Amino acid sequence: MPSEDLLRVFQGLVSLDCIAWRVGMAHAARLICSRCAAGDPHHTNALRSIGGSEGRHPVYDLHVAEGGGLAECWAGPIWKELEKGEH
């Protein structure tokens, strides 16, 4: 049976691997979408109701564009995968 120290080292490596995966995916999103690369914010919606008290949630397939319009985010699926937090 592995010692607790060895187990902590393994857990740390898994954690670093997860961080590397997340950083790599975020970098890929910025390469795919010029609006992500420029730092343009994603559009947000209320989770349940217009102006609801629960706050706002990003809509990853849309960016806020010039003049308040909306523009497609080419990296939306990547951001949705990152939000899951399973890696």
Backbone as a ProteinNet text record, in pm:
[ID]
protein_1_A
[PRIMARY]
MPSEDLLRVFQGLVSLDCIAWRVGMAHAARLICSRCAAGDPHHTNALRSIGGSEGRHPVYDLHVAEGGGLAECWAGPIWKELEKGEH
[TERTIARY]
84.9	0	89.9	58.9	146	138.7	250.3	251.4	166.9	128.5	48	124.5	256.8	337.6	334.1	348.6	345.7	207.9	104.1	-31.1	-51.2	2.1	-7.9	67.8	182.9	259.6	179	119.7	38.1	-80	-148.1	-262.1	-217.2	-98.9	-45.1	-16.5	36.4	62.9	-65.8	-167	-296.8	-352.6	-338.7	-386.9	-312.5	-179.7	-101.6	-142.6	-170.8	-216.1	-348	-438.5	-566.7	-546.3	-456.1	-427.9	-369.3	-276.8	-215.9	-321.2	-413.6	-519.6	-605.2	-644	-729.2	-657.8	-530.3	-453.9	-439.7	-412.4	-399.7	-529.1	-640.3	-770.3	-803.7	-775.7	-802.5	-714.3	-590.9	-500.7	-554.3	-600.4	-655.8	-777.5	-861.6	-980.1	-939.5	-833.4	-787.6	-723.2	-671	-616.5	-727.7	-836.2	-947.3	-1034	-1057.8	-1151.8	-1078.7	-1085.1	-1016.2	-1078.3	-1206.6	-1269.8	-1224.6	-1203.6	-1147	-1004.3	-927.6	-790.1	-785.3	-884.6	-888.9	-943.3	-993.5	-1047.4	-1189.6	-1260.7	-1400.3	-1483.2	-1569.6	-1648	-1754.4	-1788.1	-1899.6	-2029.8	-2133.7	-2267.8	-2311.7	-2398.1	-2450.7	-2603	-2661.7	-2807.6	-2834	-2951.8	-2995.2	-3021.4	-2997.3	-3014.9	-3160.9	-3252.2	-3391.6	-3490.3	-3464.6	-3561.7	-3490.3	-3556.5	-3498.6	-3478.9	-3355.3	-3324.8	-3335	-3329.4	-3341.3	-3229.9	-3256.1	-3159.6	-3044.4	-3052.9	-2947.5	-2822.6	-2823.5	-2705.7	-2709.3	-2598.9	-2591.3	-2492.9	-2510.2	-2429.8	-2379.4	-2253.2	-2201.1	-2268.8	-2289.4	-2336	-2212	-2149.7	-2017.1	-2012.9	-2126.1	-2120.1	-2143.6	-2154.5	-2174.1	-2081.9	-2030.2	-1953.8	-2036.4	-2012.3	-2067.4	-1982.1	-2046.1	-1974	-1986.8	-1923.6	-1926.8	-2070.9	-2098	-2230.5	-2336.6	-2295.1	-2390.3	-2448.6	-2406.8	-2454.9	-2389.4	-2421.1	-2365	-2290.7	-2184.9	-2106.4	-2078.2	-2069.3	-2045.4	-1906.5	-1897.6	-1768.7	-1734.6	-1626.1	-1585.6	-1532.5	-1503	-1448.1	-1549.8	-1676.2	-1778.9	-1776.3	-1764	-1761	-1643.9	-1531.4	-1416.3	-1448.2	-1505.4	-1539.2	-1644.5	-1739.6	-1841.8	-1778.2	-1682.2	-1611.7	-1531.8	-1467.4	-1391.1	-1482	-1600.9	-1694.1	-1737.2	-1742	-1781.4	-1686.9	-1558.5	-1461.2	-1433.5	-1453.4	-1434.9	-1290.3	-1204.1	-1065.3	-974.1
-117.7	0	124.5	224.7	341.8	425.6	487.8	574.8	698.4	767	888.2	996	1002.9	1102	1075.4	950.6	914.5	943.5	917	944.4	1094.8	1177.7	1323.1	1370.8	1312.9	1348.8	1313.6	1196.4	1154.3	1248.1	1282.7	1374.4	1510.6	1555.6	1681.6	1676.1	1563.6	1548.5	1547.9	1480.1	1478.5	1619.7	1692.6	1830.3	1917.3	1901.5	1977.1	1941.5	1814.7	1771.4	1838.8	1848.9	1915.5	2063	2127.4	2268.7	2286.9	2200.7	2209.9	2190.6	2097.4	2074.6	2199.3	2259.7	2379	2496	2516.3	2625.5	2601.8	2478.1	2444.6	2466.8	2429.7	2448.9	2597.3	2675.3	2819.1	2883.6	2838.7	2890.5	2853.3	2730.9	2686.9	2771.3	2803	2885.6	3021.6	3077.6	3209.2	3202	3087.6	3070	3053.2	2989.3	2960	3082.9	3161.4	3273.4	3406.4	3491.4	3620.9	3710.3	3694.4	3775.5	3730.7	3600.9	3552.2	3604.7	3601.3	3650.2	3798.3	3874	4017.3	4046.8	3945	3964.2	4016.4	4004.9	4049	3962.5	4023.1	3945	3860.1	3749.2	3668.2	3731.6	3711.3	3757.9	3683.9	3743.8	3676.6	3682.6	3582.8	3575	3542.3	3579.9	3534.9	3385.2	3313.4	3168.1	3126.7	3193.3	3149.2	3255	3380	3482.9	3612.2	3696.1	3824.7	3906.9	3947.2	4026.7	3950.2	3817.9	3735.2	3760.8	3728.7	3755.5	3655.7	3551	3448	3489.4	3604.2	3651.3	3612.9	3636.7	3614.2	3502.1	3440.2	3324.9	3347.6	3316.8	3339.1	3251.6	3309.5	3235.9	3221.6	3103.8	3087.6	3089.6	3078.1	3079.8	3219.7	3321.4	3459.2	3556.2	3652.9	3763.9	3890.5	3982.1	4116.7	4188.3	4239.6	4304	4455.8	4522.3	4667.5	4716.8	4824.5	4883.5	4804.1	4706.5	4628.1	4508.7	4486.6	4370.6	4241.7	4131.8	4001.4	3944.4	3869.7	3803.5	3661	3570.5	3429.4	3407.7	3317.6	3274.7	3139.9	3134.7	3011.1	2906.5	2947.2	2854.4	2820.7	2848.1	2821.9	2682.3	2576.5	2440.8	2418.1	2483	2469	2530.7	2652.1	2717.3	2637.4	2578.2	2496.3	2374.2	2313.5	2197.7	2238.3	2354.5	2402.5	2431.8	2480.3	2512.1	2387.2	2274.6	2149.7	2117	2149.3	2127.4	1982	1893	1750.3	1703.8	1790.1	1748.1	1802.7
0	0	0	-84.3	-92.1	35.3	66.1	183.8	156	261.8	245.6	170.6	190.7	118	-31.2	-69.4	-210.6	-269.7	-194.1	-239.1	-260.5	-170	-185.9	-309.5	-335.8	-456.1	-580.1	-584.5	-697.8	-716.9	-607.9	-618.1	-670.5	-629.9	-679.2	-827.8	-875.4	-1018.8	-1098.7	-1048.8	-1116.6	-1121.6	-1011.9	-1007.1	-1108.1	-1117.2	-1215.2	-1357.2	-1380.8	-1512.7	-1548	-1451.4	-1474.9	-1505.1	-1431.8	-1456.3	-1595.1	-1632.8	-1766.4	-1875.3	-1854.3	-1952.2	-1967.1	-1854	-1857.8	-1925	-1892.4	-1953.3	-2103.3	-2142.2	-2284.4	-2360.4	-2300.4	-2366.1	-2379.7	-2277	-2283.6	-2390.6	-2400.9	-2505	-2643.8	-2658.5	-2787	-2824.1	-2726.4	-2753.6	-2809	-2753.6	-2799.7	-2938.5	-2973.9	-3109	-3211.5	-3171.3	-3262.3	-3286	-3181.5	-3190	-3170.6	-3271.4	-3262.8	-3155.2	-3129.2	-3024.3	-2885.4	-2867.2	-2740.4	-2724.6	-2833.6	-2830.4	-2794.6	-2840.9	-2812.8	-2672.9	-2604.5	-2470.4	-2467.7	-2580.7	-2584.3	-2489	-2408.5	-2311.7	-2380.6	-2315.9	-2362	-2314.5	-2392.6	-2356.5	-2230.5	-2151.2	-2032.1	-2031.1	-1969.5	-1949.4	-1803.7	-1756.1	-1624.3	-1634.1	-1526.7	-1528.8	-1543.7	-1472.6	-1474.6	-1521.9	-1490.5	-1524.7	-1560.6	-1635.1	-1672	-1545.6	-1522.3	-1404.1	-1274.3	-1282	-1162.1	-1062.4	-937.5	-831.1	-829.7	-908.8	-907	-982.4	-1044.5	-1115.5	-1262.1	-1326.8	-1470.9	-1500.3	-1614.2	-1653.9	-1796.4	-1824.1	-1960.2	-2065.1	-2181	-2298.7	-2387	-2381.8	-2440.3	-2592.5	-2657.7	-2804.4	-2861.6	-2772.8	-2818.8	-2745	-2818.5	-2760.2	-2769.9	-2677.8	-2689.2	-2793	-2895.4	-3005.6	-2995.3	-3088.3	-3093.1	-3098.1	-3027.8	-3030.7	-2956	-2875.6	-2797.6	-2870.6	-2993.4	-3067.9	-3019	-3085.2	-3050.9	-3170	-3141.8	-3245.6	-3201.6	-3296.9	-3267.2	-3209.1	-3112.5	-3057.5	-3119.1	-3192	-3259	-3161.4	-3039.7	-2940.3	-2831.3	-2855.4	-2755.2	-2695.2	-2776.8	-2719.6	-2623.3	-2648.9	-2558.8	-2423.6	-2423.8	-2297	-2220.9	-2291.1	-2225	-2159	-2226.2	-2170	-2046.2	-2052.4	-1936.4	-1818.1	-1845.1	-1737.1	-1661.1	-1727.9	-1661.9	-1546.4	-1564	-1458.7	-1426.5	-1521.4	-1495.1	-1512	-1563.4	-1587.1	-1482.1
[MASK]
+++++++++++++++++++++++++++++++++++++++++++++++++++++++++++++++++++++++++++++++++++++++

